[in-house]
Amino acid sequence: MSGRKLDFTRGELGYANEWESRERLEQQGQDSELVLRQFRDSFPKFNTTADPLGVVDILDQGQQGACQGHALAQVFSICYFLATGRKEAFSRAAAYYLSQKKDGIRGDMGSTLSGGQWVATQHGMCLESDWPYPGRYNPGMPASAQGKFLFKLATTKPFKDVGQVTEWLDQGLPVQIGLTWNSSCDKEVVDSYNARGGGGHSTVFWQRRATGNAVNINSWGQRWAGDGLHEWTTKSIEAALAARWTVMIGYAPAGMSFPVPESLS
């Protein structure tokens, strides 16, 4: 690990679990079997072996509670790669501030997966170049982002068991996570998760190692854990799912909008 001193509070980590709406997550999401079928039909040659570090920019959220925004932007980059074979950076600011606006959260108090899910499936996302991530909290939308929210995704209802999570990962698809993060998570391999203490945090599972461990993508920069990634065992994922505040949902590009950016057209 990098030795980064963590403040396990909502302010730094940023998943506003007390604002979470499981009802909205259920209503906005589809059955995972349906989304998987749509994905297979739309993208029969999807890539399940790409190096995560070659697809996703692992950037640092800094002192903002924008982990959900970073995680959702990473999810978009993964799905864009699956749909097009190209790398593209999506707006962390849009993913964070628009989900806050949906939930009525004022100030740098984090955001929810249900707010992010609404942005991804209904409002739409823009590119990082359209709405760059600011150095400090600033929810105002720049003029450069107006009319640029053209990218959308399909999503699942919250996963209920570890089998759904591993099936999703084995199909090459990302899973966004919202959970209580504490010292049990701050290891190279998380093998004994507990939900006591800590603050809310959002990250992304994408792919599994030969060991069966899921690769977890964080938002504290590549100095954290040496490359910004660590691993979770199936046992630790199962323990996390059993915890009160944990939410895990899958994303896919199936059936949704993925226009080619102007720079590539």
C-alpha positions in Angstrom: 0.0 0.0 0.0 1.0 3.6 -0.5 0.8 4.5 3.2 -2.0 7.1 2.4 -3.6 8.1 5.7 -7.3 7.6 5.4 -10.0 9.5 7.1 -12.9 7.0 7.3 -15.7 9.5 7.2 -18.4 10.2 4.6 -16.7 13.5 3.7 -13.6 11.9 2.2 -15.0 8.6 1.0 -18.3 9.9 -0.3 -20.9 7.1 -0.7 -23.9 8.7 1.0 -25.4 5.4 2.1 -28.0 7.1 4.3 -29.4 8.7 1.2 -29.5 5.5 -0.8 -32.8 4.4 -2.4 -33.0 0.7 -2.9 -36.5 1.1 -4.2 -35.2 3.4 -7.0 -32.3 1.0 -7.7 -34.9 -1.8 -8.2 -37.2 0.3 -10.4 -34.4 1.7 -12.6 -32.6 -1.6 -13.0 -33.6 -4.7 -15.0 -33.2 -8.4 -14.3 -29.6 -9.3 -14.8 -30.5 -12.2 -17.1 -32.3 -9.8 -19.5 -29.4 -7.3 -19.6 -26.9 -10.2 -20.2 -29.0 -11.5 -23.0 -29.2 -8.0 -24.6 -25.4 -7.6 -24.2 -24.6 -10.9 -25.8 -26.9 -10.1 -28.7 -25.5 -6.6 -29.3 -21.8 -7.3 -28.7 -20.9 -10.9 -29.5 -17.2 -10.2 -29.7 -16.7 -8.3 -26.4 -13.3 -8.4 -24.8 -13.0 -10.1 -21.4 -9.2 -10.1 -21.2 -8.2 -6.4 -21.5 -5.8 -4.9 -19.0 -7.9 -2.7 -16.7 -5.1 -0.1 -16.5 -5.2 0.1 -20.3 -8.9 0.9 -20.4 -9.6 2.9 -17.2 -7.8 6.1 -16.0 -7.4 5.6 -12.2 -7.5 9.1 -10.9 -7.6 10.6 -7.4 -10.8 12.0 -6.1 -8.7 14.2 -3.8 -10.6 15.7 -0.8 -14.0 15.7 -2.5 -16.5 13.0 -1.6 -16.8 12.1 -5.3 -16.0 8.4 -5.2 -19.4 7.5 -6.8 -18.7 9.9 -9.6 -15.3 8.4 -10.2 -16.7 4.9 -10.1 -19.5 5.6 -12.5 -17.1 7.3 -14.9 -14.9 4.3 -14.8 -17.9 2.1 -15.5 -18.7 4.2 -18.6 -15.1 3.9 -19.8 -15.3 0.1 -19.5 -18.6 -0.2 -21.2 -17.5 2.2 -24.0 -14.5 -0.1 -24.6 -16.7 -3.2 -24.7 -18.9 -1.5 -27.2 -16.3 0.1 -29.4 -12.8 -1.2 -28.6 -11.7 2.3 -27.9 -10.6 4.1 -24.7 -12.5 7.3 -23.7 -12.6 9.2 -20.4 -16.1 10.2 -19.1 -17.0 13.1 -16.8 -16.4 12.4 -13.1 -17.9 15.7 -12.3 -21.1 15.1 -14.2 -21.5 11.6 -12.6 -21.0 13.2 -9.1 -22.9 16.5 -9.3 -25.8 15.3 -11.3 -26.5 12.4 -9.0 -26.3 14.8 -6.0 -28.8 17.0 -7.8 -31.2 14.1 -8.3 -31.1 13.2 -4.7 -31.3 16.8 -3.4 -27.9 16.6 -1.6 -26.4 20.0 -0.9 -22.7 20.4 -0.4 -19.8 18.0 -0.7 -21.6 15.2 1.1 -21.2 12.3 -1.3 -23.7 10.8 -3.6 -25.7 7.5 -4.1 -25.6 4.7 -6.6 -29.3 5.2 -7.3 -28.6 8.8 -8.2 -25.8 7.7 -10.4 -27.9 4.9 -11.9 -30.5 7.6 -12.9 -27.7 9.6 -14.6 -26.4 6.6 -16.5 -29.8 5.2 -17.7 -32.0 8.2 -18.0 -30.2 11.6 -18.0 -27.1 10.5 -19.9 -23.4 11.2 -19.5 -20.8 13.4 -21.2 -17.1 13.2 -21.7 -14.4 14.4 -19.2 -13.4 17.0 -21.8 -16.9 18.4 -21.8 -17.1 18.7 -18.0 -13.6 18.4 -16.4 -13.2 17.4 -12.8 -12.5 20.6 -10.7 -9.9 20.9 -8.0 -12.5 21.8 -5.4 -16.2 21.2 -5.0 -18.1 23.1 -7.7 -21.5 21.7 -8.9 -22.1 24.3 -11.5 -22.4 22.8 -15.0 -20.1 24.5 -17.5 -21.4 25.7 -20.9 -19.1 23.2 -22.6 -21.3 20.4 -21.3 -24.6 21.7 -22.5 -26.2 19.2 -25.0 -23.4 16.7 -24.6 -25.2 14.1 -22.4 -25.4 11.5 -25.2 -24.1 8.3 -23.6 -26.3 5.9 -21.7 -26.1 2.4 -20.3 -28.2 -0.5 -19.2 -28.1 -1.6 -15.5 -29.3 -4.3 -13.3 -31.3 -4.4 -10.1 -29.1 -4.8 -7.0 -27.3 -8.2 -6.8 -28.4 -10.4 -4.0 -25.7 -13.1 -4.0 -22.0 -13.5 -4.9 -22.9 -15.8 -7.8 -24.6 -13.0 -9.6 -21.5 -10.8 -9.1 -19.1 -13.4 -10.4 -21.3 -14.3 -13.4 -21.3 -10.6 -14.3 -17.6 -10.3 -14.0 -17.0 -13.5 -16.0 -19.0 -12.0 -18.9 -16.5 -9.1 -19.0 -18.9 -6.5 -17.4 -18.3 -4.1 -14.6 -20.0 -4.0 -11.2 -20.4 -0.7 -9.2 -20.2 -1.0 -5.5 -21.4 1.1 -2.6 -20.3 -0.1 0.9 -18.8 0.8 4.2 -15.1 1.0 3.8 -12.7 0.5 6.7 -9.3 -1.0 7.5 -10.5 -4.5 6.4 -10.7 -3.2 2.9 -7.4 -1.5 2.8 -5.3 -4.5 1.8 -3.8 -6.0 -1.3 -6.3 -8.9 -1.1 -9.5 -8.4 0.9 -10.2 -11.8 2.3 -12.2 -11.0 5.5 -14.5 -8.0 5.0 -16.4 -6.6 8.0 -18.8 -3.8 8.0 -18.0 -2.2 11.4 -16.9 1.4 11.4 -15.6 3.4 8.5 -17.4 5.5 5.9 -19.3 5.0 2.7 -17.2 4.4 -0.4 -17.9 3.5 -4.0 -15.6 1.5 -6.3 -15.8 -0.9 -9.3 -15.2 -4.6 -9.8 -14.0 -5.5 -13.2 -12.6 -9.0 -14.2 -11.3 -11.8 -12.1 -7.8 -13.1 -11.6 -6.9 -16.8 -12.2 -7.3 -17.2 -8.4 -11.0 -16.3 -8.8 -10.5 -13.0 -6.9 -12.3 -10.0 -8.3 -10.2 -7.0 -9.4 -11.3 -3.8 -7.6 -10.7 -0.4 -9.1 -10.3 2.5 -6.6 -10.3 6.3 -7.0 -7.3 7.3 -4.9 -4.8 7.4 -7.7 -2.3 4.8 -8.9 0.0 5.3 -5.9 -2.6 3.6 -3.8 -1.8 -0.1 -3.6 0.9 0.4 -6.2 -1.4 0.7 -9.2 -4.8 1.8 -7.8 -6.1 -1.8 -7.9 -6.5 -4.6 -5.3 -8.4 -7.9 -5.1 -11.4 -9.3 -3.3 -12.1 -12.9 -2.6 -15.5 -14.4 -3.2 -15.8 -14.9 0.6 -15.2 -11.2 1.2 -17.7 -10.2 -1.5 -20.3 -12.5 0.1 -19.7 -10.9 3.5 -20.0 -7.4 2.0 -23.4 -8.3 0.3 -24.7 -9.4 3.7 -24.0 -6.0 5.2 -26.8 -3.5 5.6 -25.4 -0.6 3.5 -23.8 -2.6 0.7 -25.2 -2.2 -2.9 -23.7 -3.9 -6.0 -25.2 -3.4 -9.4 -24.0 -4.4 -12.9 -23.7 -2.2 -15.9 -23.6 -3.0 -19.7 -23.8 -1.0 -23.0 -26.6 -3.3 -24.2 -29.4 -1.5 -25.9 -28.3 2.0 -24.9 -26.7 5.0 -26.6 -23.0 5.0 -27.5 -22.3 7.7 -30.1 -18.9 8.2 -31.5 -17.2 11.3 -30.0 -16.7 14.2 -32.4 -13.0 13.8 -32.1 -13.2 10.4 -33.8 -16.0 11.1 -36.3 
